[in-house]
Amino acid sequence: MREWAGGIRLSGFAVIMLSLVVLGTWVLVPSIGTYLDQRQKIASLEQSVQLTKDQIADLERERARWDDPAYITTQARERLYYVRPGEVVYLVDNDLDPADIPPEQKAVSATIQERPSDWMPQLLRSLTAAGLAKTAVQAPAD
């Protein structure tokens, strides 16, 4: 090893150039890291700006729709049940199939009953039944 290291002869110029390369690397590496971080932040912010522009465009389209009298009329009819003078409106109560209406809940027992079963299968059956149940929405009675 000593023979190999002894065979290397460095001139003053080579030492100065080597030290400049080491110094340049030491100075530039943190700057390059900062540059890459800033580029990543800029790309993230540009994407955020684009998403915001898309949201603004959607809101402007929605506002333009509200400038149309036909759209306003449609929304008033659907959401607020407004009608024009002279029109006859029929509201149908209980138009659901009786099979889709959930049954009335049974009264709660005042006594405690102990069941000799494992609770985990009962929980899974309950979750499955709740997930597969048909829900019916009834209009409030006037």
Secondary structure by P-SEA (a helix, b strand, c coil): caaaaaaccccaaaaaaaaaaaaaaaacaaaaaaaaaaaaaaaaaaaaaaaaaaaaaaaaaaaaaaacaaaaaaaaaaccccccccbbbbbbccccccccccccccccccbbbbbcccaaaaaaaaaaaaaabbbbbbcccc
